[in-house]
Amino acid sequence: MAVTLSTPIKRGGQDIAAVSITDTIKQAGSLRGLRLVDVLNFDYDAISTLLTRVTAPALTPTDVAQLDTADFVAFIEELTPFLTKAAPSVTGAAETASK
């Protein structure tokens, strides 16, 4: 999943127009040192740290600080499904067999 930035990040001689959330977000280690309650409350410092760990190209703290607010919110929207419990699925075969 990629976030298309409304204001590209300028790094060196290039413009970064889209940034992806990598599969690293699926690893509990990406939350290392962060208070989960802060991440779930979308605390700026917690989300900024998390974004530096799970984006490609990797965002720096300076990149995150300079993001347009709408782009920062777009990242939060992309992170949310990984931070919340999935909706209950249709009853699986294993559950049906045990009833």
Sequence and secondary structure as in RCSB ss.txt:
>XXXX:A:sequence
MAVTLSTPIKRGGQDIAAVSITDTIKQAGSLRGLRLVDVLNFDYDAISTLLTRVTAPALTPTDVAQLDTADFVAF
IEELTPFLTKAAPSVTGAAETASK
>XXXX:A:secstr
 EEEEEEEEEETTEEEEEEEE GGGGSGGGGTTS HHHHHTT HHHHHHHHHHHEES   HHHHHTS HHHHHHH
HHHHHHHHS     S  HHHHHH 
